[in-house]
């Protein structure tokens, strides 16, 4: 983690305390989770109003609490979702709206309901289903030029790396960060080698289209320890699919 990222997170975390909704496990420990926030429904409204959202039928959405209403609304709209488990420790789950009754959509959208209403899906089976139409993530902070910071653990960076390695996401895939206005850094930042730049930022008060630079592609294997790979089943699967440590199709 760069010193600038650490400083930005500290600044944003201080502002978040006023508008964040506590987590049942982590309270307001923003190093452990990206919180839901006052106005997340309004930010979701701004995303749902976009034409590219209406055209999307198959999406990857992170499990952040601020995206619960979005996941619920996507299921009700008939959109199929792939959602990661907390820390990717149990891989990915598929939420198929054809198999989830409308009255259960909210429960399926919760992280605790994901594994009850969803189906575990391997990286290979995600590949077989084809390209994502859309990717949506929360963020600890995001800059005007689209540099996204998470909690500092790099989970979304790894998810993006896996999906781009398999060519089910790329430069053309719309990536949206849903955040509170206080999480938007009102200046351009220089991304690190694995920082994912977003195309759009949805907040309670506005919807921003980002003029961004190129995004990284694939997994940077030398940056990952064997312990880290061992804790994340899809990384182990990807390494097996590639047949050799460090091989990448990106």
ABEGO torsion letter per residue (X at the ends): XBAAAAAAAAAAAAAAAAABBBBAAAEABAAABBBBBBGAAAAAAAAAABAAAAABABBBBBABAAAAAAAAAAAAAGBBBBBBBBGGAAEBBBBBAAABBAAAAAAAABAAAAAAABBBBBAAAAAAAEBBABBBBBBABBBAAGBBBBAGAGAAAAAAAAAAAAGABBAABBBBBBBBAAABBABBBBBBAABBBBABBBBAABBBBBBBBBBBBEBBAAABBAAAAAABAAAAAAAAAAGBBGBBAX
